[in-house]
């Protein structure tokens, strides 16, 4: 991983730790977020402020799924692996042009600010929630032997 890429992850981790302590995005923190992420921060904050971040908690397993409703769709965000199912992730993050899409930034901010829609569901609802992110099995011609 390139140094510039690591810097985005280190920056968001440090900034989120600051927000967790202060329980707010103050002027200094806002300036840091703008410096590191520019319009991605502004887009992310708008998603948080308009209630577009959702946390599903399943019981009794305790499994958690985060979703962020973006402009085109609702995307699954997996914070532990810094993964998002959006196009920006596939075209810019995987290509190493950046490390975080604005949906991941939104999830991180929503989590530390505790500003998200929380839905508690039984484990039996897990597949219903995740079915939109399942990929179809490849056809026989596309399968590797």
N, CA, C and O atoms as a GROMACS GRO file, in nm:
protein
  580
    1UNK      N    1   0.084  -0.118   0.000
    1UNK     CA    2   0.000   0.000   0.000
    1UNK      C    3   0.088   0.124   0.000
    1UNK      O    4   0.186   0.131   0.074
    2UNK      N    5   0.054   0.219  -0.082
    2UNK     CA    6   0.134   0.340  -0.094
    2UNK      C    7   0.117   0.429   0.029
    2UNK      O    8   0.017   0.419   0.100
    3UNK      N    9   0.216   0.517   0.053
    3UNK     CA   10   0.215   0.606   0.169
    3UNK      C   11   0.093   0.697   0.167
    3UNK      O   12   0.029   0.717   0.270
    4UNK      N   13   0.058   0.753   0.051
    4UNK     CA   14  -0.056   0.844   0.041
    4UNK      C   15  -0.185   0.772   0.079
    4UNK      O   16  -0.272   0.832   0.142
    5UNK      N   17  -0.196   0.646   0.043
    5UNK     CA   18  -0.316   0.570   0.077
    5UNK      C   19  -0.325   0.549   0.228
    5UNK      O   20  -0.432   0.564   0.286
    6UNK      N   21  -0.216   0.514   0.289
    6UNK     CA   22  -0.216   0.492   0.433
    6UNK      C   23  -0.253   0.620   0.507
    6UNK      O   24  -0.314   0.615   0.614
    7UNK      N   25  -0.216   0.733   0.451
    7UNK     CA   26  -0.242   0.860   0.516
    7UNK      C   27  -0.391   0.887   0.534
    7UNK      O   28  -0.432   0.940   0.637
    8UNK      N   29  -0.473   0.850   0.435
    8UNK     CA   30  -0.618   0.869   0.449
    8UNK      C   31  -0.674   0.787   0.565
    8UNK      O   32  -0.753   0.838   0.645
    9UNK      N   33  -0.633   0.663   0.573
    9UNK     CA   34  -0.682   0.577   0.682
    9UNK      C   35  -0.633   0.626   0.818
    9UNK      O   36  -0.711   0.632   0.913
   10UNK      N   37  -0.507   0.661   0.826
   10UNK     CA   38  -0.453   0.714   0.953
   10UNK      C   39  -0.524   0.843   0.991
   10UNK      O   40  -0.552   0.865   1.109
   11UNK      N   41  -0.551   0.927   0.894
   11UNK     CA   42  -0.617   1.055   0.920
   11UNK      C   43  -0.759   1.035   0.973
   11UNK      O   44  -0.797   1.096   1.072
   12UNK      N   45  -0.837   0.950   0.906
   12UNK     CA   46  -0.976   0.930   0.952
   12UNK      C   47  -0.978   0.865   1.089
   12UNK      O   48  -1.063   0.898   1.171
   13UNK      N   49  -0.886   0.772   1.115
   13UNK     CA   50  -0.880   0.709   1.247
   13UNK      C   51  -0.851   0.812   1.357
   13UNK      O   52  -0.916   0.812   1.461
   14UNK      N   53  -0.754   0.898   1.332
   14UNK     CA   54  -0.717   0.999   1.431
   14UNK      C   55  -0.829   1.101   1.450
   14UNK      O   56  -0.861   1.137   1.563
   15UNK      N   57  -0.887   1.146   1.342
   15UNK     CA   58  -0.995   1.245   1.350
   15UNK      C   59  -1.117   1.186   1.422
   15UNK      O   60  -1.180   1.253   1.503
   16UNK      N   61  -1.149   1.062   1.392
   16UNK     CA   62  -1.263   0.998   1.460
   16UNK      C   63  -1.237   0.981   1.610
   16UNK      O   64  -1.328   0.993   1.691
   17UNK      N   65  -1.112   0.954   1.646
   17UNK     CA   66  -1.077   0.945   1.789
   17UNK      C   67  -1.098   1.082   1.855
   17UNK      O   68  -1.148   1.090   1.967
   18UNK      N   69  -1.059   1.189   1.787
   18UNK     CA   70  -1.082   1.324   1.839
   18UNK      C   71  -1.230   1.354   1.855
   18UNK      O   72  -1.272   1.410   1.957
   19UNK      N   73  -1.309   1.317   1.756
   19UNK     CA   74  -1.454   1.339   1.762
   19UNK      C   75  -1.515   1.258   1.875
   19UNK      O   76  -1.603   1.307   1.946
   20UNK      N   77  -1.470   1.135   1.892
   20UNK     CA   78  -1.525   1.049   1.999
   20UNK      C   79  -1.501   1.115   2.136
   20UNK      O   80  -1.587   1.108   2.224
   21UNK      N   81  -1.384   1.177   2.153
   21UNK     CA   82  -1.354   1.244   2.281
   21UNK      C   83  -1.440   1.369   2.300
   21UNK      O   84  -1.493   1.392   2.409
   22UNK      N   85  -1.452   1.450   2.196
   22UNK     CA   86  -1.522   1.578   2.210
   22UNK      C   87  -1.673   1.567   2.186
   22UNK      O   88  -1.749   1.657   2.222
   23UNK      N   89  -1.716   1.456   2.123
   23UNK     CA   90  -1.858   1.430   2.093
   23UNK      C   91  -1.914   1.529   1.991
   23UNK      O   92  -2.036   1.546   1.982
   24UNK      N   93  -1.824   1.595   1.913
   24UNK     CA   94  -1.870   1.690   1.812
   24UNK      C   95  -1.763   1.711   1.706
   24UNK      O   96  -1.646   1.675   1.725
   25UNK      N   97  -1.805   1.770   1.596
   25UNK     CA   98  -1.709   1.813   1.494
   25UNK      C   99  -1.693   1.963   1.515
   25UNK      O  100  -1.775   2.043   1.470
   26UNK      N  101  -1.585   1.999   1.583
   26UNK     CA  102  -1.560   2.142   1.609
   26UNK      C  103  -1.491   2.204   1.488
   26UNK      O  104  -1.463   2.136   1.389
   27UNK      N  105  -1.464   2.333   1.495
   27UNK     CA  106  -1.404   2.405   1.383
   27UNK      C  107  -1.270   2.349   1.340
   27UNK      O  108  -1.243   2.338   1.221
   28UNK      N  109  -1.188   2.312   1.436
   28UNK     CA  110  -1.055   2.258   1.405
   28UNK      C  111  -1.066   2.122   1.336
   28UNK      O  112  -0.996   2.094   1.238
   29UNK      N  113  -1.156   2.038   1.388
   29UNK     CA  114  -1.177   1.906   1.328
   29UNK      C  115  -1.236   1.918   1.189
   29UNK      O  116  -1.196   1.847   1.097
   30UNK      N  117  -1.332   2.009   1.173
   30UNK     CA  118  -1.392   2.033   1.041
   30UNK      C  119  -1.284   2.075   0.940
   30UNK      O  120  -1.284   2.029   0.826
   31UNK      N  121  -1.192   2.161   0.983
   31UNK     CA  122  -1.084   2.207   0.895
   31UNK      C  123  -0.995   2.089   0.854
   31UNK      O  124  -0.954   2.080   0.738
   32UNK      N  125  -0.965   1.999   0.947
   32UNK     CA  126  -0.884   1.881   0.915
   32UNK      C  127  -0.956   1.792   0.815
   32UNK      O  128  -0.897   1.744   0.718
   33UNK      N  129  -1.086   1.769   0.840
   33UNK     CA  130  -1.164   1.684   0.749
   33UNK      C  131  -1.169   1.744   0.609
   33UNK      O  132  -1.158   1.672   0.509
   34UNK      N  133  -1.187   1.874   0.601
   34UNK     CA  134  -1.188   1.940   0.470
   34UNK      C  135  -1.052   1.933   0.402
   34UNK      O  136  -1.043   1.913   0.281
   35UNK      N  137  -0.946   1.949   0.481
   35UNK     CA  138  -0.810   1.943   0.424
   35UNK      C  139  -0.780   1.804   0.368
   35UNK      O  140  -0.722   1.793   0.260
   36UNK      N  141  -0.818   1.700   0.439
   36UNK     CA  142  -0.786   1.564   0.395
   36UNK      C  143  -0.883   1.512   0.290
   36UNK      O  144  -0.842   1.442   0.196
   37UNK      N  145  -1.012   1.544   0.304
   37UNK     CA  146  -1.113   1.478   0.221
   37UNK      C  147  -1.197   1.570   0.133
   37UNK      O  148  -1.273   1.522   0.049
   38UNK      N  149  -1.185   1.702   0.149
   38UNK     CA  150  -1.254   1.802   0.066
   38UNK      C  151  -1.402   1.770   0.048
   38UNK      O  152  -1.476   1.755   0.146
   39UNK      N  153  -1.445   1.758  -0.078
   39UNK     CA  154  -1.588   1.737  -0.102
   39UNK      C  155  -1.638   1.600  -0.054
   39UNK      O  156  -1.757   1.583  -0.032
   40UNK      N  157  -1.548   1.504  -0.038
   40UNK     CA  158  -1.592   1.375   0.017
   40UNK      C  159  -1.641   1.394   0.160
   40UNK      O  160  -1.739   1.331   0.201
   41UNK      N  161  -1.573   1.480   0.238
   41UNK     CA  162  -1.619   1.509   0.374
   41UNK      C  163  -1.755   1.578   0.369
   41UNK      O  164  -1.846   1.540   0.443
   42UNK      N  165  -1.769   1.678   0.284
   42UNK     CA  166  -1.896   1.751   0.277
   42UNK      C  167  -2.010   1.658   0.237
   42UNK      O  168  -2.119   1.666   0.295
   43UNK      N  169  -1.988   1.571   0.140
   43UNK     CA  170  -2.090   1.473   0.100
   43UNK      C  171  -2.121   1.377   0.213
   43UNK      O  172  -2.237   1.344   0.238
   44UNK      N  173  -2.018   1.332   0.283
   44UNK     CA  174  -2.037   1.238   0.394
   44UNK      C  175  -2.116   1.303   0.507
   44UNK      O  176  -2.210   1.243   0.560
   45UNK      N  177  -2.080   1.424   0.542
   45UNK     CA  178  -2.150   1.493   0.651
   45UNK      C  179  -2.297   1.516   0.616
   45UNK      O  180  -2.384   1.503   0.701
   46UNK      N  181  -2.324   1.549   0.491
   46UNK     CA  182  -2.463   1.568   0.446
   46UNK      C  183  -2.542   1.438   0.464
   46UNK      O  184  -2.658   1.441   0.506
   47UNK      N  185  -2.480   1.324   0.433
   47UNK     CA  186  -2.548   1.195   0.451
   47UNK      C  187  -2.578   1.169   0.599
   47UNK      O  188  -2.686   1.120   0.633
   48UNK      N  189  -2.483   1.202   0.684
   48UNK     CA  190  -2.504   1.182   0.828
   48UNK      C  191  -2.616   1.273   0.877
   48UNK      O  192  -2.707   1.229   0.948
   49UNK      N  193  -2.610   1.400   0.839
   49UNK     CA  194  -2.708   1.498   0.886
   49UNK      C  195  -2.849   1.473   0.834
   49UNK      O  196  -2.947   1.513   0.897
   50UNK      N  197  -2.861   1.406   0.720
   50UNK     CA  198  -2.993   1.378   0.664
   50UNK      C  199  -3.042   1.237   0.695
   50UNK      O  200  -3.142   1.192   0.638
   51UNK      N  201  -2.974   1.167   0.784
   51UNK     CA  202  -3.020   1.036   0.830
   51UNK      C  203  -3.006   0.924   0.729
   51UNK      O  204  -3.088   0.832   0.726
   52UNK      N  205  -2.903   0.929   0.646
   52UNK     CA  206  -2.885   0.827   0.542
   52UNK      C  207  -2.794   0.712   0.584
   52UNK      O  208  -2.765   0.624   0.503
   53UNK      N  209  -2.750   0.711   0.709
   53UNK     CA  210  -2.664   0.603   0.758
   53UNK      C  211  -2.747   0.515   0.851
   53UNK      O  212  -2.816   0.564   0.940
   54UNK      N  213  -2.739   0.386   0.828
   54UNK     CA  214  -2.820   0.291   0.905
   54UNK      C  215  -2.732   0.179   0.958
   54UNK      O  216  -2.642   0.129   0.890
   55UNK      N  217  -2.760   0.142   1.081
   55UNK     CA  218  -2.689   0.031   1.145
   55UNK      C  219  -2.792  -0.076   1.181
   55UNK      O  220  -2.887  -0.051   1.255
   56UNK      N  221  -2.771  -0.195   1.126
   56UNK     CA  222  -2.856  -0.310   1.159
   56UNK      C  223  -2.781  -0.394   1.261
   56UNK      O  224  -2.664  -0.426   1.243
   57UNK      N  225  -2.849  -0.428   1.368
   57UNK     CA  226  -2.791  -0.517   1.469
   57UNK      C  227  -2.883  -0.639   1.480
   57UNK      O  228  -3.003  -0.626   1.506
   58UNK      N  229  -2.825  -0.756   1.459
   58UNK     CA  230  -2.902  -0.880   1.460
   58UNK      C  231  -2.881  -0.954   1.592
   58UNK      O  232  -2.772  -0.956   1.648
   59UNK      N  233  -2.991  -1.016   1.638
   59UNK     CA  234  -2.979  -1.092   1.763
   59UNK      C  235  -3.038  -1.231   1.743
   59UNK      O  236  -3.133  -1.248   1.667
   60UNK      N  237  -2.983  -1.327   1.810
   60UNK     CA  238  -2.890  -1.315   1.922
   60UNK      C  239  -2.742  -1.312   1.880
   60UNK      O  240  -2.655  -1.304   1.967
   61UNK      N  241  -2.711  -1.319   1.750
   61UNK     CA  242  -2.571  -1.330   1.707
   61UNK      C  243  -2.488  -1.206   1.733
   61UNK      O  244  -2.367  -1.216   1.754
   62UNK      N  245  -2.550  -1.088   1.733
   62UNK     CA  246  -2.475  -0.964   1.750
   62UNK      C  247  -2.412  -0.913   1.621
   62UNK      O  248  -2.337  -0.816   1.623
   63UNK      N  249  -2.441  -0.980   1.507
   63UNK     CA  250  -2.387  -0.934   1.378
   63UNK      C  251  -2.435  -0.791   1.350
   63UNK      O  252  -2.546  -0.753   1.388
   64UNK      N  253  -2.350  -0.715   1.282
   64UNK     CA  254  -2.382  -0.576   1.250
   64UNK      C  255  -2.360  -0.553   1.101
   64UNK      O  256  -2.262  -0.599   1.044
   65UNK      N  257  -2.453  -0.483   1.040
   65UNK     CA  258  -2.440  -0.439   0.901
   65UNK      C  259  -2.465  -0.290   0.898
   65UNK      O  260  -2.562  -0.240   0.956
   66UNK      N  261  -2.377  -0.218   0.831
   66UNK     CA  262  -2.393  -0.074   0.809
   66UNK      C  263  -2.434  -0.052   0.665
   66UNK      O  264  -2.381  -0.116   0.574
   67UNK      N  265  -2.528   0.040   0.643
   67UNK     CA  266  -2.563   0.082   0.508
   67UNK      C  267  -2.563   0.234   0.502
   67UNK      O  268  -2.589   0.303   0.600
   68UNK      N  269  -2.532   0.284   0.383
   68UNK     CA  270  -2.534   0.428   0.358
   68UNK      C  271  -2.609   0.449   0.227
   68UNK      O  272  -2.574   0.394   0.123
   69UNK      N  273  -2.713   0.530   0.235
   69UNK     CA  274  -2.792   0.560   0.115
   69UNK      C  275  -2.727   0.677   0.043
   69UNK      O  276  -2.728   0.790   0.092
   70UNK      N  277  -2.671   0.648  -0.072
   70UNK     CA  278  -2.605   0.750  -0.153
   70UNK      C  279  -2.699   0.805  -0.259
   70UNK      O  280  -2.821   0.788  -0.250
   71UNK      N  281  -2.644   0.870  -0.358
   71UNK     CA  282  -2.724   0.931  -0.464
   71UNK      C  283  -2.798   0.827  -0.548
   71UNK      O  284  -2.912   0.848  -0.588
   72UNK      N  285  -2.732   0.715  -0.575
   72UNK     CA  286  -2.789   0.616  -0.667
   72UNK      C  287  -2.851   0.495  -0.599
   72UNK      O  288  -2.943   0.433  -0.654
   73UNK      N  289  -2.802   0.460  -0.482
   73UNK     CA  290  -2.848   0.336  -0.419
   73UNK      C  291  -2.809   0.335  -0.271
   73UNK      O  292  -2.748   0.429  -0.220
   74UNK      N  293  -2.847   0.227  -0.206
   74UNK     CA  294  -2.805   0.204  -0.069
   74UNK      C  295  -2.687   0.107  -0.076
   74UNK      O  296  -2.695   0.002  -0.138
   75UNK      N  297  -2.576   0.145  -0.010
   75UNK     CA  298  -2.453   0.068  -0.019
   75UNK      C  299  -2.420   0.005   0.115
   75UNK      O  300  -2.446   0.062   0.221
   76UNK      N  301  -2.362  -0.113   0.108
   76UNK     CA  302  -2.314  -0.178   0.229
   76UNK      C  303  -2.173  -0.129   0.256
   76UNK      O  304  -2.089  -0.126   0.167
   77UNK      N  305  -2.149  -0.091   0.382
   77UNK     CA  306  -2.017  -0.048   0.425
   77UNK      C  307  -1.970  -0.145   0.532
   77UNK      O  308  -2.042  -0.175   0.628
   78UNK      N  309  -1.848  -0.194   0.516
   78UNK     CA  310  -1.789  -0.284   0.615
   78UNK      C  311  -1.669  -0.211   0.674
   78UNK      O  312  -1.560  -0.214   0.617
   79UNK      N  313  -1.689  -0.146   0.790
   79UNK     CA  314  -1.584  -0.061   0.845
   79UNK      C  315  -1.454  -0.133   0.879
   79UNK      O  316  -1.346  -0.076   0.863
   80UNK      N  317  -1.461  -0.256   0.925
   80UNK     CA  318  -1.339  -0.328   0.964
   80UNK      C  319  -1.244  -0.350   0.847
   80UNK      O  320  -1.123  -0.360   0.866
   81UNK      N  321  -1.298  -0.356   0.726
   81UNK     CA  322  -1.212  -0.376   0.610
   81UNK      C  323  -1.211  -0.254   0.518
   81UNK      O  324  -1.153  -0.259   0.409
   82UNK      N  325  -1.274  -0.145   0.561
   82UNK     CA  326  -1.284  -0.023   0.480
   82UNK      C  327  -1.338  -0.053   0.341
   82UNK      O  328  -1.285  -0.006   0.241
   83UNK      N  329  -1.445  -0.133   0.337
   83UNK     CA  330  -1.508  -0.172   0.211
   83UNK      C  331  -1.643  -0.102   0.196
   83UNK      O  332  -1.716  -0.082   0.293
   84UNK      N  333  -1.674  -0.066   0.071
   84UNK     CA  334  -1.806  -0.014   0.037
   84UNK      C  335  -1.846  -0.076  -0.096
   84UNK      O  336  -1.761  -0.103  -0.181
   85UNK      N  337  -1.974  -0.100  -0.114
   85UNK     CA  338  -2.021  -0.162  -0.237
   85UNK      C  339  -2.051  -0.061  -0.348
   85UNK      O  340  -2.113  -0.097  -0.448
   86UNK      N  341  -2.009   0.064  -0.333
   86UNK     CA  342  -2.037   0.168  -0.434
   86UNK      C  343  -1.938   0.162  -0.551
   86UNK      O  344  -1.833   0.099  -0.544
   87UNK      N  345  -1.975   0.231  -0.659
   87UNK     CA  346  -1.889   0.238  -0.778
   87UNK      C  347  -1.758   0.312  -0.750
   87UNK      O  348  -1.653   0.273  -0.800
   88UNK      N  349  -1.764   0.418  -0.668
   88UNK     CA  350  -1.644   0.494  -0.636
   88UNK      C  351  -1.539   0.404  -0.573
   88UNK      O  352  -1.420   0.417  -0.601
   89UNK      N  353  -1.583   0.313  -0.488
   89UNK     CA  354  -1.491   0.219  -0.425
   89UNK      C  355  -1.423   0.134  -0.533
   89UNK      O  356  -1.301   0.118  -0.533
   90UNK      N  357  -1.503   0.081  -0.625
   90UNK     CA  358  -1.448  -0.007  -0.728
   90UNK      C  359  -1.358   0.066  -0.826
   90UNK      O  360  -1.258   0.010  -0.871
   91UNK      N  361  -1.390   0.190  -0.859
   91UNK     CA  362  -1.314   0.260  -0.961
   91UNK      C  363  -1.200   0.345  -0.907
   91UNK      O  364  -1.104   0.371  -0.979
   92UNK      N  365  -1.208   0.389  -0.782
   92UNK     CA  366  -1.103   0.476  -0.730
   92UNK      C  367  -1.025   0.414  -0.614
   92UNK      O  368  -0.904   0.432  -0.604
   93UNK      N  369  -1.094   0.342  -0.529
   93UNK     CA  370  -1.025   0.282  -0.415
   93UNK      C  371  -0.945   0.159  -0.461
   93UNK      O  372  -0.828   0.145  -0.427
   94UNK      N  373  -1.007   0.074  -0.536
   94UNK     CA  374  -0.936  -0.044  -0.584
   94UNK      C  375  -0.822  -0.005  -0.678
   94UNK      O  376  -0.718  -0.071  -0.680
   95UNK      N  377  -0.840   0.102  -0.754
   95UNK     CA  378  -0.732   0.152  -0.841
   95UNK      C  379  -0.626   0.230  -0.764
   95UNK      O  380  -0.531   0.280  -0.823
   96UNK      N  381  -0.643   0.241  -0.633
   96UNK     CA  382  -0.547   0.306  -0.543
   96UNK      C  383  -0.534   0.457  -0.566
   96UNK      O  384  -0.431   0.516  -0.534
   97UNK      N  385  -0.638   0.518  -0.620
   97UNK     CA  386  -0.634   0.664  -0.635
   97UNK      C  387  -0.676   0.732  -0.505
   97UNK      O  388  -0.641   0.847  -0.481
   98UNK      N  389  -0.750   0.659  -0.422
   98UNK     CA  390  -0.786   0.705  -0.289
   98UNK      C  391  -0.814   0.582  -0.204
   98UNK      O  392  -0.822   0.470  -0.256
   99UNK      N  393  -0.828   0.603  -0.075
   99UNK     CA  394  -0.848   0.488   0.012
   99UNK      C  395  -0.989   0.478   0.068
   99UNK      O  396  -1.034   0.371   0.108
  100UNK      N  397  -1.059   0.592   0.070
  100UNK     CA  398  -1.192   0.594   0.130
  100UNK      C  399  -1.291   0.666   0.038
  100UNK      O  400  -1.263   0.776  -0.009
  101UNK      N  401  -1.404   0.604   0.014
  101UNK     CA  402  -1.512   0.674  -0.055
  101UNK      C  403  -1.590   0.754   0.050
  101UNK      O  404  -1.570   0.734   0.170
  102UNK      N  405  -1.677   0.841   0.006
  102UNK     CA  406  -1.748   0.923   0.104
  102UNK      C  407  -1.852   0.845   0.183
  102UNK      O  408  -1.894   0.891   0.290
  103UNK      N  409  -1.894   0.728   0.136
  103UNK     CA  410  -1.987   0.645   0.214
  103UNK      C  411  -1.916   0.588   0.336
  103UNK      O  412  -1.975   0.580   0.444
  104UNK      N  413  -1.790   0.548   0.319
  104UNK     CA  414  -1.712   0.497   0.433
  104UNK      C  415  -1.689   0.611   0.533
  104UNK      O  416  -1.701   0.591   0.654
  105UNK      N  417  -1.656   0.728   0.483
  105UNK     CA  418  -1.636   0.844   0.572
  105UNK      C  419  -1.766   0.874   0.647
  105UNK      O  420  -1.763   0.902   0.767
  106UNK      N  421  -1.879   0.869   0.578
  106UNK     CA  422  -2.009   0.893   0.642
  106UNK      C  423  -2.035   0.791   0.752
  106UNK      O  424  -2.081   0.827   0.860
  107UNK      N  425  -2.008   0.665   0.725
  107UNK     CA  426  -2.030   0.561   0.827
  107UNK      C  427  -1.941   0.586   0.948
  107UNK      O  428  -1.987   0.575   1.062
  108UNK      N  429  -1.817   0.620   0.924
  108UNK     CA  430  -1.724   0.645   1.035
  108UNK      C  431  -1.772   0.763   1.120
  108UNK      O  432  -1.773   0.756   1.242
  109UNK      N  433  -1.811   0.872   1.054
  109UNK     CA  434  -1.859   0.990   1.126
  109UNK      C  435  -1.988   0.960   1.202
  109UNK      O  436  -2.003   0.999   1.318
  110UNK      N  437  -2.081   0.892   1.136
  110UNK     CA  438  -2.208   0.857   1.202
  110UNK      C  439  -2.183   0.772   1.326
  110UNK      O  440  -2.248   0.790   1.428
  111UNK      N  441  -2.090   0.679   1.316
  111UNK     CA  442  -2.060   0.590   1.427
  111UNK      C  443  -2.007   0.669   1.547
  111UNK      O  444  -2.056   0.652   1.659
  112UNK      N  445  -1.906   0.754   1.525
  112UNK     CA  446  -1.847   0.826   1.638
  112UNK      C  447  -1.940   0.933   1.693
  112UNK      O  448  -1.936   0.965   1.812
  113UNK      N  449  -2.025   0.989   1.608
  113UNK     CA  450  -2.122   1.090   1.655
  113UNK      C  451  -2.250   1.025   1.709
  113UNK      O  452  -2.334   1.092   1.768
  114UNK      N  453  -2.262   0.894   1.687
  114UNK     CA  454  -2.382   0.818   1.724
  114UNK      C  455  -2.507   0.881   1.661
  114UNK      O  456  -2.610   0.898   1.725
  115UNK      N  457  -2.492   0.913   1.531
  115UNK     CA  458  -2.602   0.972   1.453
  115UNK      C  459  -2.633   0.881   1.335
  115UNK      O  460  -2.589   0.905   1.223
  116UNK      N  461  -2.710   0.777   1.362
  116UNK     CA  462  -2.749   0.683   1.259
  116UNK      C  463  -2.883   0.623   1.297
  116UNK      O  464  -2.924   0.627   1.413
  117UNK      N  465  -2.950   0.568   1.200
  117UNK     CA  466  -3.075   0.499   1.222
  117UNK      C  467  -3.039   0.358   1.267
  117UNK      O  468  -2.969   0.286   1.196
  118UNK      N  469  -3.086   0.317   1.384
  118UNK     CA  470  -3.056   0.185   1.438
  118UNK      C  471  -3.177   0.095   1.421
  118UNK      O  472  -3.288   0.129   1.462
  119UNK      N  473  -3.154  -0.021   1.360
  119UNK     CA  474  -3.261  -0.118   1.345
  119UNK      C  475  -3.215  -0.251   1.404
  119UNK      O  476  -3.116  -0.309   1.360
  120UNK      N  477  -3.289  -0.298   1.504
  120UNK     CA  478  -3.258  -0.426   1.567
  120UNK      C  479  -3.351  -0.530   1.508
  120UNK      O  480  -3.473  -0.513   1.505
  121UNK      N  481  -3.291  -0.639   1.461
  121UNK     CA  482  -3.366  -0.743   1.393
  121UNK      C  483  -3.323  -0.880   1.443
  121UNK      O  484  -3.212  -0.896   1.495
  122UNK      N  485  -3.410  -0.979   1.427
  122UNK     CA  486  -3.369  -1.116   1.462
  122UNK      C  487  -3.274  -1.170   1.354
  122UNK      O  488  -3.277  -1.124   1.239
  123UNK      N  489  -3.192  -1.266   1.391
  123UNK     CA  490  -3.100  -1.327   1.295
  123UNK      C  491  -3.172  -1.380   1.172
  123UNK      O  492  -3.114  -1.384   1.063
  124UNK      N  493  -3.296  -1.421   1.186
  124UNK     CA  494  -3.370  -1.475   1.072
  124UNK      C  495  -3.391  -1.370   0.962
  124UNK      O  496  -3.423  -1.407   0.849
  125UNK      N  497  -3.374  -1.243   0.991
  125UNK     CA  498  -3.389  -1.136   0.891
  125UNK      C  499  -3.259  -1.103   0.818
  125UNK      O  500  -3.259  -1.022   0.724
  126UNK      N  501  -3.149  -1.164   0.859
  126UNK     CA  502  -3.018  -1.131   0.802
  126UNK      C  503  -3.015  -1.148   0.650
  126UNK      O  504  -2.971  -1.057   0.580
  127UNK      N  505  -3.060  -1.261   0.600
  127UNK     CA  506  -3.052  -1.285   0.455
  127UNK      C  507  -3.142  -1.189   0.378
  127UNK      O  508  -3.109  -1.152   0.265
  128UNK      N  509  -3.253  -1.149   0.435
  128UNK     CA  510  -3.342  -1.053   0.368
  128UNK      C  511  -3.272  -0.917   0.353
  128UNK      O  512  -3.283  -0.852   0.249
  129UNK      N  513  -3.200  -0.874   0.456
  129UNK     CA  514  -3.129  -0.746   0.451
  129UNK      C  515  -3.012  -0.753   0.354
  129UNK      O  516  -2.985  -0.656   0.283
  130UNK      N  517  -2.942  -0.865   0.350
  130UNK     CA  518  -2.820  -0.876   0.269
  130UNK      C  519  -2.843  -0.923   0.126
  130UNK      O  520  -2.750  -0.920   0.046
  131UNK      N  521  -2.963  -0.965   0.092
  131UNK     CA  522  -2.984  -1.025  -0.041
  131UNK      C  523  -2.952  -0.930  -0.155
  131UNK      O  524  -2.916  -0.976  -0.263
  132UNK      N  525  -2.966  -0.799  -0.136
  132UNK     CA  526  -2.938  -0.705  -0.245
  132UNK      C  527  -2.789  -0.697  -0.279
  132UNK      O  528  -2.753  -0.646  -0.385
  133UNK      N  529  -2.702  -0.748  -0.191
  133UNK     CA  530  -2.558  -0.745  -0.218
  133UNK      C  531  -2.504  -0.880  -0.259
  133UNK      O  532  -2.384  -0.894  -0.282
  134UNK      N  533  -2.588  -0.980  -0.269
  134UNK     CA  534  -2.543  -1.112  -0.312
  134UNK      C  535  -2.524  -1.112  -0.462
  134UNK      O  536  -2.603  -1.053  -0.536
  135UNK      N  537  -2.421  -1.176  -0.505
  135UNK     CA  538  -2.394  -1.189  -0.646
  135UNK      C  539  -2.446  -1.323  -0.694
  135UNK      O  540  -2.447  -1.421  -0.619
  136UNK      N  541  -2.488  -1.327  -0.818
  136UNK     CA  542  -2.535  -1.452  -0.874
  136UNK      C  543  -2.417  -1.545  -0.896
  136UNK      O  544  -2.305  -1.501  -0.920
  137UNK      N  545  -2.446  -1.671  -0.888
  137UNK     CA  546  -2.343  -1.771  -0.918
  137UNK      C  547  -2.305  -1.757  -1.065
  137UNK      O  548  -2.392  -1.736  -1.150
  138UNK      N  549  -2.176  -1.769  -1.097
  138UNK     CA  550  -2.137  -1.760  -1.238
  138UNK      C  551  -2.195  -1.877  -1.317
  138UNK      O  552  -2.215  -1.986  -1.263
  139UNK      N  553  -2.221  -1.854  -1.443
  139UNK     CA  554  -2.271  -1.962  -1.528
  139UNK      C  555  -2.160  -2.065  -1.545
  139UNK      O  556  -2.044  -2.038  -1.514
  140UNK      N  557  -2.195  -2.183  -1.595
  140UNK     CA  558  -2.098  -2.290  -1.613
  140UNK      C  559  -1.983  -2.249  -1.704
  140UNK      O  560  -1.869  -2.293  -1.684
  141UNK      N  561  -2.012  -2.163  -1.805
  141UNK     CA  562  -1.904  -2.122  -1.896
  141UNK      C  563  -1.802  -2.034  -1.825
  141UNK      O  564  -1.684  -2.034  -1.862
  142UNK      N  565  -1.845  -1.960  -1.724
  142UNK     CA  566  -1.756  -1.867  -1.656
  142UNK      C  567  -1.683  -1.929  -1.537
  142UNK      O  568  -1.588  -1.870  -1.485
  143UNK      N  569  -1.726  -2.045  -1.494
  143UNK     CA  570  -1.663  -2.110  -1.380
  143UNK      C  571  -1.525  -2.163  -1.418
  143UNK      O  572  -1.504  -2.218  -1.526
  144UNK      N  573  -1.433  -2.143  -1.324
  144UNK     CA  574  -1.299  -2.202  -1.345
  144UNK      C  575  -1.303  -2.346  -1.294
  144UNK      O  576  -1.363  -2.374  -1.190
  145UNK      N  577  -1.240  -2.432  -1.366
  145UNK     CA  578  -1.238  -2.574  -1.321
  145UNK      C  579  -1.133  -2.597  -1.218
  145UNK      O  580  -1.117  -2.709  -1.169
   0.00000   0.00000   0.00000
